[in-house]
């Protein structure tokens, strides 16, 4: 996420860039709470508080969204449902 002409947004952070980005991606990709994300980190041996995760997501999610949105494929808005999925 470091670009020419911009300061490193991860400079001065206690955790590495990889850990921060992994947390933000997990939160944005899946319906997960901050406390569940905290438990996932604890299972991997990384102690981080849920309020820290909240701050990371508030700080880095808009930047990730801005950088990934141009690469997303557009949909035509038409969805088809097969009979096997209707109960």
ChimeraX attribute file (.defattr): number of C-alpha atoms within 10 A of each C-alpha:
attribute: neighborCount
match mode: 1-to-1
recipient: residues
	/A:1	12
	/A:2	9
	/A:3	8
	/A:4	6
	/A:5	6
	/A:6	8
	/A:7	9
	/A:8	11
	/A:9	13
	/A:10	15
	/A:11	10
	/A:12	8
	/A:13	9
	/A:14	8
	/A:15	12
	/A:16	11
	/A:17	13
	/A:18	8
	/A:19	12
	/A:20	18
	/A:21	18
	/A:22	11
	/A:23	19
	/A:24	20
	/A:25	15
	/A:26	12
	/A:27	19
	/A:28	14
	/A:29	8
	/A:30	8
	/A:31	7
	/A:32	11
	/A:33	13
	/A:34	17
	/A:35	15
	/A:36	12
	/A:37	19
	/A:38	19
	/A:39	17
	/A:40	15
	/A:41	16
	/A:42	13
	/A:43	10
	/A:44	8
	/A:45	9
	/A:46	13
	/A:47	12
	/A:48	16
	/A:49	15
	/A:50	16
	/A:51	12
	/A:52	13
	/A:53	20
	/A:54	16
	/A:55	11
	/A:56	15
	/A:57	21
	/A:58	12
	/A:59	13
	/A:60	17
	/A:61	17
	/A:62	11
	/A:63	12
	/A:64	16
	/A:65	11
	/A:66	10
	/A:67	12
	/A:68	10
	/A:69	10
	/A:70	9
	/A:71	8
	/A:72	8
	/A:73	7
	/A:74	8
	/A:75	7
	/A:76	6
	/A:77	5
	/A:78	5
	/A:79	6
	/A:80	5
	/A:81	7
	/A:82	6
	/A:83	7
	/A:84	6
	/A:85	6
	/A:86	6
	/A:87	4
